């Protein structure tokens, strides 16, 4: 029997919604410095497929990895965790 790999999930904030059915999501993570042992933030930007255009700038969203959808999109929006405060 082969074991299926669990798909990666991330939680981030939508920083761009100008494309149709696509979003840019920024995911922050903490990294430990190898010498000074101090933690600092690093941000990664992911292009995410949003089929129904339900997310907006400032929303906290959960994304999950998928097969390549386009040249840059390899993630799909799973759900909106928290709507942006207007």
KAFEN-V515472 format. One line per field, one symbol per residue. ss: DSSP state (H for helix, E for strand, - for the rest). psi: psi as a letter, one per 30 degrees, with the letter a starting at -180 (. if undefined). burial: 1 if it has 24 or more other C-alpha atoms within 12 Angstrom, else 0. Layout:
ss: ???
psi: ???
burial: ???
//
This chain:
ss: --------EEEEEEEE-----EEEEEEEEEEE------EEEEEEEEEEE----------EEEEEE---------EEEEEEEE----
psi: kkkkkkkkklkakkfkhflkgklkkkkklkkkkfefgkklkkkkkkkkkjeghfllkfkklklklalkeaefjglkkeljeklkk.
burial: 00000000011111110000011111100000000000000000111111000111101111111000000011111111000000
//
